[in-house]
Amino acid sequence: MNQSTLYFSDNFFSSGMTEIFNEQKEIVGYLDLKSAFSSSVDILDKEQSKMLSGSFPFFSNKWYITDTNENELGYVKTKFSFFTKRFAYYTQDGEEYLIESEAFSREYRIFDLHQNEVAHFEKVSSFFSSPAYQLKNHSDTLTTTELILVVMGVNAINKRRSANGGAAGGGGAV
């Protein structure tokens, strides 16, 4: 599933299976949104075998990404900022990626520490009948599957922030 551009969506109730599509509208995998009461997400391949997972551990504000053996690949957390939405993704290898968006934008860019754009995602509404995320991966080191969970982590953090009445540093769902 390591294609450069993919489309996927969170569904209204934040539970159940949703498809991951390529630019030709072919199904290349699935998101298994575990429950409306938690933010846990599994990514499944075309045969519905689990590839990666993302979730908030108990009493944590960090979104952790793990492999099928529950080994941590990295985590997403919010970064304080004024007038922009900022997050960071920290990999288990010690790499840090900055995730930025303008205050009221639905478009995010992911940069490495050298300020190179490694990925770009945004909420789009014209590809399918319901709003979907478009993810473009330019990275040689981050897989598209891993980046899908980074996007879902940013979305989960924003949802949590909105549910709690907002917080400093931007807010609102992706």
Order of alpha helices (4+ residues) and beta strands (2+ residues): beta-beta-beta-beta-beta-beta-beta-beta-beta-beta-beta-beta-alpha
